[in-house]
Amino acid sequence: MKRSMVLCTLLLFVTLGLLSACSSRVVERETVKESPPVTVVRPPDVVMVQPQRSAVWVPGHWVQGSYGLEWRSGHWE
């Protein structure tokens, strides 16, 4: 009787140990690498010869394009 009680207790602990090993969680971590900051340098304005005396120089500027910011060169108006 005492022997069967010890065996049942041992069997119970072994079963619980195996069940706890089967139910362990696996956590995967995703490493995200950040790219270095991009330094955007404005291209130099190339001022061409004034076409007329009444023409006014409009400096270049950034505009929102379909793929991000785009540089529009200066021009005479």
PDB file of N, CA, C and O in Angstrom:
ATOM      1  N   MET A   1       0.811  -1.181   0.000  1.00  0.00           N
ATOM      2  CA  MET A   1       0.000   0.000   0.000  1.00  0.00           C
ATOM      3  C   MET A   1       0.867   1.263   0.000  1.00  0.00           C
ATOM      4  O   MET A   1       0.649   2.187  -0.784  1.00  0.00           O
ATOM      5  N   LYS A   2       1.849   1.275   0.895  1.00  0.00           N
ATOM      6  CA  LYS A   2       2.736   2.420   0.961  1.00  0.00           C
ATOM      7  C   LYS A   2       3.547   2.541  -0.324  1.00  0.00           C
ATOM      8  O   LYS A   2       3.820   3.645  -0.794  1.00  0.00           O
ATOM      9  N   ARG A   3       3.922   1.418  -0.876  1.00  0.00           N
ATOM     10  CA  ARG A   3       4.724   1.388  -2.102  1.00  0.00           C
ATOM     11  C   ARG A   3       3.897   1.916  -3.279  1.00  0.00           C
ATOM     12  O   ARG A   3       4.411   2.688  -4.089  1.00  0.00           O
ATOM     13  N   SER A   4       2.642   1.517  -3.385  1.00  0.00           N
ATOM     14  CA  SER A   4       1.793   1.993  -4.484  1.00  0.00           C
ATOM     15  C   SER A   4       1.507   3.486  -4.341  1.00  0.00           C
ATOM     16  O   SER A   4       1.384   4.185  -5.347  1.00  0.00           O
ATOM     17  N   MET A   5       1.400   3.983  -3.118  1.00  0.00           N
ATOM     18  CA  MET A   5       1.182   5.410  -2.890  1.00  0.00           C
ATOM     19  C   MET A   5       2.399   6.206  -3.338  1.00  0.00           C
ATOM     20  O   MET A   5       2.259   7.272  -3.937  1.00  0.00           O
ATOM     21  N   VAL A   6       3.585   5.697  -3.052  1.00  0.00           N
ATOM     22  CA  VAL A   6       4.823   6.367  -3.469  1.00  0.00           C
ATOM     23  C   VAL A   6       4.924   6.350  -4.995  1.00  0.00           C
ATOM     24  O   VAL A   6       5.317   7.348  -5.598  1.00  0.00           O
ATOM     25  N   LEU A   7       4.574   5.222  -5.623  1.00  0.00           N
ATOM     26  CA  LEU A   7       4.641   5.127  -7.086  1.00  0.00           C
ATOM     27  C   LEU A   7       3.616   6.064  -7.750  1.00  0.00           C
ATOM     28  O   LEU A   7       3.919   6.698  -8.761  1.00  0.00           O
ATOM     29  N   CYS A   8       2.438   6.147  -7.195  1.00  0.00           N
ATOM     30  CA  CYS A   8       1.411   7.043  -7.744  1.00  0.00           C
ATOM     31  C   CYS A   8       1.861   8.500  -7.623  1.00  0.00           C
ATOM     32  O   CYS A   8       1.678   9.290  -8.549  1.00  0.00           O
ATOM     33  N   THR A   9       2.451   8.849  -6.479  1.00  0.00           N
ATOM     34  CA  THR A   9       2.936  10.213  -6.290  1.00  0.00           C
ATOM     35  C   THR A   9       4.066  10.520  -7.260  1.00  0.00           C
ATOM     36  O   THR A   9       4.104  11.600  -7.849  1.00  0.00           O
ATOM     37  N   LEU A  10       4.976   9.585  -7.429  1.00  0.00           N
ATOM     38  CA  LEU A  10       6.088   9.748  -8.359  1.00  0.00           C
ATOM     39  C   LEU A  10       5.570   9.877  -9.791  1.00  0.00           C
ATOM     40  O   LEU A  10       6.037  10.727 -10.548  1.00  0.00           O
ATOM     41  N   LEU A  11       4.608   9.036 -10.158  1.00  0.00           N
ATOM     42  CA  LEU A  11       4.013   9.085 -11.486  1.00  0.00           C
ATOM     43  C   LEU A  11       3.313  10.428 -11.714  1.00  0.00           C
ATOM     44  O   LEU A  11       3.376  10.992 -12.807  1.00  0.00           O
ATOM     45  N   LEU A  12       2.648  10.930 -10.677  1.00  0.00           N
ATOM     46  CA  LEU A  12       1.980  12.219 -10.782  1.00  0.00           C
ATOM     47  C   LEU A  12       2.982  13.349 -11.028  1.00  0.00           C
ATOM     48  O   LEU A  12       2.757  14.196 -11.892  1.00  0.00           O
ATOM     49  N   PHE A  13       4.085  13.366 -10.277  1.00  0.00           N
ATOM     50  CA  PHE A  13       5.091  14.406 -10.458  1.00  0.00           C
ATOM     51  C   PHE A  13       5.772  14.319 -11.823  1.00  0.00           C
ATOM     52  O   PHE A  13       6.050  15.345 -12.443  1.00  0.00           O
ATOM     53  N   VAL A  14       6.039  13.109 -12.288  1.00  0.00           N
ATOM     54  CA  VAL A  14       6.651  12.933 -13.613  1.00  0.00           C
ATOM     55  C   VAL A  14       5.692  13.421 -14.701  1.00  0.00           C
ATOM     56  O   VAL A  14       6.108  14.094 -15.644  1.00  0.00           O
ATOM     57  N   THR A  15       4.414  13.082 -14.565  1.00  0.00           N
ATOM     58  CA  THR A  15       3.418  13.515 -15.547  1.00  0.00           C
ATOM     59  C   THR A  15       3.292  15.032 -15.559  1.00  0.00           C
ATOM     60  O   THR A  15       3.256  15.645 -16.626  1.00  0.00           O
ATOM     61  N   LEU A  16       3.224  15.641 -14.379  1.00  0.00           N
ATOM     62  CA  LEU A  16       3.142  17.097 -14.310  1.00  0.00           C
ATOM     63  C   LEU A  16       4.393  17.764 -14.886  1.00  0.00           C
ATOM     64  O   LEU A  16       4.303  18.808 -15.533  1.00  0.00           O
ATOM     65  N   GLY A  17       5.549  17.164 -14.651  1.00  0.00           N
ATOM     66  CA  GLY A  17       6.795  17.714 -15.208  1.00  0.00           C
ATOM     67  C   GLY A  17       6.804  17.648 -16.724  1.00  0.00           C
ATOM     68  O   GLY A  17       7.229  18.594 -17.386  1.00  0.00           O
ATOM     69  N   LEU A  18       6.338  16.535 -17.278  1.00  0.00           N
ATOM     70  CA  LEU A  18       6.297  16.396 -18.730  1.00  0.00           C
ATOM     71  C   LEU A  18       5.271  17.354 -19.348  1.00  0.00           C
ATOM     72  O   LEU A  18       5.518  17.944 -20.400  1.00  0.00           O
ATOM     73  N   LEU A  19       4.129  17.500 -18.690  1.00  0.00           N
ATOM     74  CA  LEU A  19       3.112  18.406 -19.208  1.00  0.00           C
ATOM     75  C   LEU A  19       3.571  19.859 -19.168  1.00  0.00           C
ATOM     76  O   LEU A  19       3.283  20.630 -20.084  1.00  0.00           O
ATOM     77  N   SER A  20       4.277  20.227 -18.118  1.00  0.00           N
ATOM     78  CA  SER A  20       4.749  21.607 -18.038  1.00  0.00           C
ATOM     79  C   SER A  20       5.833  21.871 -19.080  1.00  0.00           C
ATOM     80  O   SER A  20       5.956  22.994 -19.569  1.00  0.00           O
ATOM     81  N   ALA A  21       6.610  20.864 -19.421  1.00  0.00           N
ATOM     82  CA  ALA A  21       7.639  21.023 -20.451  1.00  0.00           C
ATOM     83  C   ALA A  21       6.995  21.171 -21.828  1.00  0.00           C
ATOM     84  O   ALA A  21       7.529  21.876 -22.684  1.00  0.00           O
ATOM     85  N   CYS A  22       5.874  20.527 -22.048  1.00  0.00           N
ATOM     86  CA  CYS A  22       5.188  20.605 -23.341  1.00  0.00           C
ATOM     87  C   CYS A  22       4.467  21.931 -23.523  1.00  0.00           C
ATOM     88  O   CYS A  22       4.255  22.372 -24.653  1.00  0.00           O
ATOM     89  N   SER A  23       4.096  22.557 -22.444  1.00  0.00           N
ATOM     90  CA  SER A  23       3.309  23.778 -22.563  1.00  0.00           C
ATOM     91  C   SER A  23       4.148  25.043 -22.472  1.00  0.00           C
ATOM     92  O   SER A  23       3.604  26.125 -22.253  1.00  0.00           O
ATOM     93  N   SER A  24       5.456  24.931 -22.635  1.00  0.00           N
ATOM     94  CA  SER A  24       6.292  26.126 -22.539  1.00  0.00           C
ATOM     95  C   SER A  24       6.071  27.023 -23.755  1.00  0.00           C
ATOM     96  O   SER A  24       5.827  26.540 -24.860  1.00  0.00           O
ATOM     97  N   ARG A  25       6.161  28.327 -23.536  1.00  0.00           N
ATOM     98  CA  ARG A  25       5.956  29.296 -24.610  1.00  0.00           C
ATOM     99  C   ARG A  25       7.281  29.609 -25.285  1.00  0.00           C
ATOM    100  O   ARG A  25       8.322  29.710 -24.637  1.00  0.00           O
ATOM    101  N   VAL A  26       7.217  29.757 -26.583  1.00  0.00           N
ATOM    102  CA  VAL A  26       8.379  30.191 -27.344  1.00  0.00           C
ATOM    103  C   VAL A  26       8.111  31.618 -27.796  1.00  0.00           C
ATOM    104  O   VAL A  26       7.127  31.890 -28.484  1.00  0.00           O
ATOM    105  N   VAL A  27       8.987  32.517 -27.404  1.00  0.00           N
ATOM    106  CA  VAL A  27       8.831  33.918 -27.764  1.00  0.00           C
ATOM    107  C   VAL A  27       9.918  34.266 -28.772  1.00  0.00           C
ATOM    108  O   VAL A  27      11.111  34.157 -28.489  1.00  0.00           O
ATOM    109  N   GLU A  28       9.480  34.688 -29.953  1.00  0.00           N
ATOM    110  CA  GLU A  28      10.439  35.103 -30.973  1.00  0.00           C
ATOM    111  C   GLU A  28      10.545  36.616 -30.937  1.00  0.00           C
ATOM    112  O   GLU A  28       9.543  37.319 -30.803  1.00  0.00           O
ATOM    113  N   ARG A  29      11.743  37.098 -31.054  1.00  0.00           N
ATOM    114  CA  ARG A  29      11.962  38.539 -31.056  1.00  0.00           C
ATOM    115  C   ARG A  29      12.394  38.970 -32.445  1.00  0.00           C
ATOM    116  O   ARG A  29      13.207  38.318 -33.100  1.00  0.00           O
ATOM    117  N   GLU A  30      11.836  40.066 -32.866  1.00  0.00           N
ATOM    118  CA  GLU A  30      12.188  40.610 -34.166  1.00  0.00           C
ATOM    119  C   GLU A  30      13.105  41.804 -33.956  1.00  0.00           C
ATOM    120  O   GLU A  30      12.777  42.734 -33.220  1.00  0.00           O
ATOM    121  N   THR A  31      14.247  41.765 -34.606  1.00  0.00           N
ATOM    122  CA  THR A  31      15.194  42.848 -34.483  1.00  0.00           C
ATOM    123  C   THR A  31      14.939  43.850 -35.596  1.00  0.00           C
ATOM    124  O   THR A  31      14.926  43.501 -36.776  1.00  0.00           O
ATOM    125  N   VAL A  32      14.740  45.084 -35.208  1.00  0.00           N
ATOM    126  CA  VAL A  32      14.494  46.143 -36.180  1.00  0.00           C
ATOM    127  C   VAL A  32      15.735  47.022 -36.230  1.00  0.00           C
ATOM    128  O   VAL A  32      16.162  47.583 -35.221  1.00  0.00           O
ATOM    129  N   LYS A  33      16.300  47.129 -37.416  1.00  0.00           N
ATOM    130  CA  LYS A  33      17.478  47.973 -37.586  1.00  0.00           C
ATOM    131  C   LYS A  33      17.031  49.297 -38.181  1.00  0.00           C
ATOM    132  O   LYS A  33      16.343  49.337 -39.201  1.00  0.00           O
ATOM    133  N   GLU A  34      17.426  50.363 -37.536  1.00  0.00           N
ATOM    134  CA  GLU A  34      17.090  51.682 -38.045  1.00  0.00           C
ATOM    135  C   GLU A  34      18.203  52.154 -38.962  1.00  0.00           C
ATOM    136  O   GLU A  34      19.387  51.982 -38.673  1.00  0.00           O
ATOM    137  N   SER A  35      17.801  52.747 -40.061  1.00  0.00           N
ATOM    138  CA  SER A  35      18.799  53.284 -40.974  1.00  0.00           C
ATOM    139  C   SER A  35      19.310  54.606 -40.418  1.00  0.00           C
ATOM    140  O   SER A  35      18.596  55.295 -39.689  1.00  0.00           O
ATOM    141  N   PRO A  36      20.536  54.958 -40.758  1.00  0.00           N
ATOM    142  CA  PRO A  36      21.077  56.217 -40.256  1.00  0.00           C
ATOM    143  C   PRO A  36      20.288  57.389 -40.838  1.00  0.00           C
ATOM    144  O   PRO A  36      19.706  57.267 -41.916  1.00  0.00           O
ATOM    145  N   PRO A  37      20.265  58.500 -40.149  1.00  0.00           N
ATOM    146  CA  PRO A  37      19.514  59.644 -40.659  1.00  0.00           C
ATOM    147  C   PRO A  37      20.081  60.124 -41.988  1.00  0.00           C
ATOM    148  O   PRO A  37      21.292  60.105 -42.207  1.00  0.00           O
ATOM    149  N   VAL A  38      19.203  60.548 -42.851  1.00  0.00           N
ATOM    150  CA  VAL A  38      19.604  61.013 -44.175  1.00  0.00           C
ATOM    151  C   VAL A  38      19.731  62.529 -44.133  1.00  0.00           C
ATOM    152  O   VAL A  38      18.815  63.232 -43.707  1.00  0.00           O
ATOM    153  N   THR A  39      20.868  63.014 -44.578  1.00  0.00           N
ATOM    154  CA  THR A  39      21.075  64.446 -44.643  1.00  0.00           C
ATOM    155  C   THR A  39      20.733  64.901 -46.060  1.00  0.00           C
ATOM    156  O   THR A  39      21.367  64.491 -47.033  1.00  0.00           O
ATOM    157  N   VAL A  40      19.727  65.748 -46.151  1.00  0.00           N
ATOM    158  CA  VAL A  40      19.304  66.241 -47.460  1.00  0.00           C
ATOM    159  C   VAL A  40      19.928  67.609 -47.665  1.00  0.00           C
ATOM    160  O   VAL A  40      19.717  68.533 -46.879  1.00  0.00           O
ATOM    161  N   VAL A  41      20.696  67.719 -48.731  1.00  0.00           N
ATOM    162  CA  VAL A  41      21.353  68.976 -49.038  1.00  0.00           C
ATOM    163  C   VAL A  41      20.643  69.602 -50.227  1.00  0.00           C
ATOM    164  O   VAL A  41      20.431  68.959 -51.255  1.00  0.00           O
ATOM    165  N   ARG A  42      20.286  70.847 -50.070  1.00  0.00           N
ATOM    166  CA  ARG A  42      19.616  71.559 -51.152  1.00  0.00           C
ATOM    167  C   ARG A  42      20.606  71.806 -52.281  1.00  0.00           C
ATOM    168  O   ARG A  42      21.697  72.323 -52.041  1.00  0.00           O
ATOM    169  N   PRO A  43      20.245  71.447 -53.506  1.00  0.00           N
ATOM    170  CA  PRO A  43      21.144  71.716 -54.631  1.00  0.00           C
ATOM    171  C   PRO A  43      21.347  73.223 -54.803  1.00  0.00           C
ATOM    172  O   PRO A  43      20.450  74.010 -54.499  1.00  0.00           O
ATOM    173  N   PRO A  44      22.511  73.621 -55.286  1.00  0.00           N
ATOM    174  CA  PRO A  44      22.738  75.058 -55.453  1.00  0.00           C
ATOM    175  C   PRO A  44      21.865  75.606 -56.582  1.00  0.00           C
ATOM    176  O   PRO A  44      21.622  74.935 -57.585  1.00  0.00           O
ATOM    177  N   ASP A  45      21.407  76.829 -56.395  1.00  0.00           N
ATOM    178  CA  ASP A  45      20.642  77.485 -57.459  1.00  0.00           C
ATOM    179  C   ASP A  45      21.605  77.941 -58.551  1.00  0.00           C
ATOM    180  O   ASP A  45      22.598  78.615 -58.278  1.00  0.00           O
ATOM    181  N   VAL A  46      21.304  77.574 -59.760  1.00  0.00           N
ATOM    182  CA  VAL A  46      22.083  78.037 -60.907  1.00  0.00           C
ATOM    183  C   VAL A  46      21.247  79.124 -61.565  1.00  0.00           C
ATOM    184  O   VAL A  46      20.239  78.847 -62.215  1.00  0.00           O
ATOM    185  N   VAL A  47      21.676  80.342 -61.388  1.00  0.00           N
ATOM    186  CA  VAL A  47      20.931  81.472 -61.925  1.00  0.00           C
ATOM    187  C   VAL A  47      21.437  81.747 -63.342  1.00  0.00           C
ATOM    188  O   VAL A  47      22.602  82.083 -63.553  1.00  0.00           O
ATOM    189  N   MET A  48      20.541  81.597 -64.287  1.00  0.00           N
ATOM    190  CA  MET A  48      20.908  81.851 -65.678  1.00  0.00           C
ATOM    191  C   MET A  48      20.753  83.341 -65.977  1.00  0.00           C
ATOM    192  O   MET A  48      20.264  84.112 -65.152  1.00  0.00           O
ATOM    193  N   VAL A  49      21.167  83.709 -67.136  1.00  0.00           N
ATOM    194  CA  VAL A  49      21.094  85.104 -67.552  1.00  0.00           C
ATOM    195  C   VAL A  49      19.634  85.546 -67.603  1.00  0.00           C
ATOM    196  O   VAL A  49      18.765  84.818 -68.083  1.00  0.00           O
ATOM    197  N   GLN A  50      19.390  86.728 -67.109  1.00  0.00           N
ATOM    198  CA  GLN A  50      18.023  87.270 -67.084  1.00  0.00           C
ATOM    199  C   GLN A  50      17.519  87.432 -68.521  1.00  0.00           C
ATOM    200  O   GLN A  50      18.108  88.181 -69.301  1.00  0.00           O
ATOM    201  N   PRO A  51      16.413  86.723 -68.882  1.00  0.00           N
ATOM    202  CA  PRO A  51      15.953  86.774 -70.258  1.00  0.00           C
ATOM    203  C   PRO A  51      15.379  88.144 -70.651  1.00  0.00           C
ATOM    204  O   PRO A  51      15.502  88.552 -71.806  1.00  0.00           O
ATOM    205  N   GLN A  52      14.762  88.848 -69.714  1.00  0.00           N
ATOM    206  CA  GLN A  52      14.186  90.169 -69.963  1.00  0.00           C
ATOM    207  C   GLN A  52      14.463  91.047 -68.749  1.00  0.00           C
ATOM    208  O   GLN A  52      14.715  90.541 -67.655  1.00  0.00           O
ATOM    209  N   ARG A  53      14.418  92.328 -68.938  1.00  0.00           N
ATOM    210  CA  ARG A  53      14.654  93.229 -67.807  1.00  0.00           C
ATOM    211  C   ARG A  53      13.523  93.144 -66.790  1.00  0.00           C
ATOM    212  O   ARG A  53      13.740  93.423 -65.611  1.00  0.00           O
ATOM    213  N   SER A  54      12.323  92.767 -67.220  1.00  0.00           N
ATOM    214  CA  SER A  54      11.176  92.710 -66.308  1.00  0.00           C
ATOM    215  C   SER A  54      11.037  91.345 -65.619  1.00  0.00           C
ATOM    216  O   SER A  54      10.180  91.177 -64.751  1.00  0.00           O
ATOM    217  N   ALA A  55      11.870  90.378 -65.997  1.00  0.00           N
ATOM    218  CA  ALA A  55      11.775  89.036 -65.418  1.00  0.00           C
ATOM    219  C   ALA A  55      12.242  89.043 -63.960  1.00  0.00           C
ATOM    220  O   ALA A  55      13.159  89.777 -63.590  1.00  0.00           O
ATOM    221  N   VAL A  56      11.593  88.210 -63.143  1.00  0.00           N
ATOM    222  CA  VAL A  56      11.918  88.103 -61.717  1.00  0.00           C
ATOM    223  C   VAL A  56      12.366  86.671 -61.439  1.00  0.00           C
ATOM    224  O   VAL A  56      11.739  85.715 -61.896  1.00  0.00           O
ATOM    225  N   TRP A  57      13.461  86.532 -60.680  1.00  0.00           N
ATOM    226  CA  TRP A  57      13.984  85.207 -60.340  1.00  0.00           C
ATOM    227  C   TRP A  57      13.162  84.597 -59.207  1.00  0.00           C
ATOM    228  O   TRP A  57      12.997  85.210 -58.152  1.00  0.00           O
ATOM    229  N   VAL A  58      12.643  83.377 -59.432  1.00  0.00           N
ATOM    230  CA  VAL A  58      11.928  82.625 -58.404  1.00  0.00           C
ATOM    231  C   VAL A  58      12.883  81.539 -57.917  1.00  0.00           C
ATOM    232  O   VAL A  58      13.234  80.648 -58.691  1.00  0.00           O
ATOM    233  N   PRO A  59      13.316  81.590 -56.643  1.00  0.00           N
ATOM    234  CA  PRO A  59      14.285  80.598 -56.162  1.00  0.00           C
ATOM    235  C   PRO A  59      13.702  79.186 -56.110  1.00  0.00           C
ATOM    236  O   PRO A  59      12.487  79.000 -56.047  1.00  0.00           O
ATOM    237  N   GLY A  60      14.590  78.205 -56.138  1.00  0.00           N
ATOM    238  CA  GLY A  60      14.161  76.812 -56.055  1.00  0.00           C
ATOM    239  C   GLY A  60      13.532  76.498 -54.715  1.00  0.00           C
ATOM    240  O   GLY A  60      13.775  77.195 -53.730  1.00  0.00           O
ATOM    241  N   HIS A  61      12.716  75.440 -54.675  1.00  0.00           N
ATOM    242  CA  HIS A  61      12.034  75.076 -53.433  1.00  0.00           C
ATOM    243  C   HIS A  61      11.653  73.591 -53.474  1.00  0.00           C
ATOM    244  O   HIS A  61      11.633  72.968 -54.535  1.00  0.00           O
ATOM    245  N   TRP A  62      11.354  73.048 -52.303  1.00  0.00           N
ATOM    246  CA  TRP A  62      10.936  71.656 -52.180  1.00  0.00           C
ATOM    247  C   TRP A  62       9.427  71.560 -52.352  1.00  0.00           C
ATOM    248  O   TRP A  62       8.685  72.398 -51.840  1.00  0.00           O
ATOM    249  N   VAL A  63       8.968  70.530 -53.078  1.00  0.00           N
ATOM    250  CA  VAL A  63       7.536  70.267 -53.229  1.00  0.00           C
ATOM    251  C   VAL A  63       7.286  68.793 -52.929  1.00  0.00           C
ATOM    252  O   VAL A  63       8.164  67.949 -53.112  1.00  0.00           O
ATOM    253  N   GLN A  64       6.089  68.503 -52.470  1.00  0.00           N
ATOM    254  CA  GLN A  64       5.725  67.113 -52.185  1.00  0.00           C
ATOM    255  C   GLN A  64       5.366  66.434 -53.499  1.00  0.00           C
ATOM    256  O   GLN A  64       4.403  66.820 -54.162  1.00  0.00           O
ATOM    257  N   GLY A  65       6.149  65.411 -53.876  1.00  0.00           N
ATOM    258  CA  GLY A  65       5.887  64.663 -55.095  1.00  0.00           C
ATOM    259  C   GLY A  65       5.303  63.302 -54.774  1.00  0.00           C
ATOM    260  O   GLY A  65       4.980  63.018 -53.620  1.00  0.00           O
ATOM    261  N   SER A  66       5.166  62.467 -55.777  1.00  0.00           N
ATOM    262  CA  SER A  66       4.582  61.142 -55.567  1.00  0.00           C
ATOM    263  C   SER A  66       5.509  60.210 -54.794  1.00  0.00           C
ATOM    264  O   SER A  66       5.034  59.248 -54.191  1.00  0.00           O
ATOM    265  N   TYR A  67       6.823  60.466 -54.793  1.00  0.00           N
ATOM    266  CA  TYR A  67       7.774  59.617 -54.072  1.00  0.00           C
ATOM    267  C   TYR A  67       8.455  60.349 -52.920  1.00  0.00           C
ATOM    268  O   TYR A  67       9.537  59.952 -52.488  1.00  0.00           O
ATOM    269  N   GLY A  68       7.839  61.404 -52.423  1.00  0.00           N
ATOM    270  CA  GLY A  68       8.428  62.167 -51.330  1.00  0.00           C
ATOM    271  C   GLY A  68       8.730  63.581 -51.792  1.00  0.00           C
ATOM    272  O   GLY A  68       8.130  64.079 -52.744  1.00  0.00           O
ATOM    273  N   LEU A  69       9.659  64.216 -51.111  1.00  0.00           N
ATOM    274  CA  LEU A  69      10.002  65.589 -51.453  1.00  0.00           C
ATOM    275  C   LEU A  69      10.862  65.630 -52.706  1.00  0.00           C
ATOM    276  O   LEU A  69      11.775  64.822 -52.874  1.00  0.00           O
ATOM    277  N   GLU A  70      10.562  66.579 -53.583  1.00  0.00           N
ATOM    278  CA  GLU A  70      11.320  66.759 -54.821  1.00  0.00           C
ATOM    279  C   GLU A  70      11.763  68.218 -54.901  1.00  0.00           C
ATOM    280  O   GLU A  70      11.033  69.121 -54.492  1.00  0.00           O
ATOM    281  N   TRP A  71      12.955  68.436 -55.428  1.00  0.00           N
ATOM    282  CA  TRP A  71      13.484  69.783 -55.551  1.00  0.00           C
ATOM    283  C   TRP A  71      13.072  70.367 -56.897  1.00  0.00           C
ATOM    284  O   TRP A  71      13.286  69.760 -57.946  1.00  0.00           O
ATOM    285  N   ARG A  72      12.486  71.542 -56.847  1.00  0.00           N
ATOM    286  CA  ARG A  72      12.155  72.278 -58.072  1.00  0.00           C
ATOM    287  C   ARG A  72      13.170  73.407 -58.199  1.00  0.00           C
ATOM    288  O   ARG A  72      13.299  74.241 -57.303  1.00  0.00           O
ATOM    289  N   SER A  73      13.875  73.426 -59.296  1.00  0.00           N
ATOM    290  CA  SER A  73      14.906  74.438 -59.512  1.00  0.00           C
ATOM    291  C   SER A  73      14.290  75.820 -59.679  1.00  0.00           C
ATOM    292  O   SER A  73      13.122  75.965 -60.040  1.00  0.00           O
ATOM    293  N   GLY A  74      15.113  76.830 -59.405  1.00  0.00           N
ATOM    294  CA  GLY A  74      14.662  78.197 -59.590  1.00  0.00           C
ATOM    295  C   GLY A  74      14.487  78.507 -61.070  1.00  0.00           C
ATOM    296  O   GLY A  74      15.049  77.832 -61.933  1.00  0.00           O
ATOM    297  N   HIS A  75      13.711  79.521 -61.341  1.00  0.00           N
ATOM    298  CA  HIS A  75      13.451  79.899 -62.742  1.00  0.00           C
ATOM    299  C   HIS A  75      13.070  81.380 -62.810  1.00  0.00           C
ATOM    300  O   HIS A  75      12.737  82.015 -61.809  1.00  0.00           O
ATOM    301  N   TRP A  76      13.136  81.888 -64.016  1.00  0.00           N
ATOM    302  CA  TRP A  76      12.727  83.275 -64.270  1.00  0.00           C
ATOM    303  C   TRP A  76      11.266  83.334 -64.625  1.00  0.00           C
ATOM    304  O   TRP A  76      10.759  82.485 -65.359  1.00  0.00           O
ATOM    305  N   GLU A  77      10.587  84.336 -64.105  1.00  0.00           N
ATOM    306  CA  GLU A  77       9.179  84.566 -64.472  1.00  0.00           C
ATOM    307  C   GLU A  77       9.025  85.968 -64.995  1.00  0.00           C
ATOM    308  O   GLU A  77       7.922  86.372 -65.361  1.00  0.00           O
TER     309      GLU A  77
END
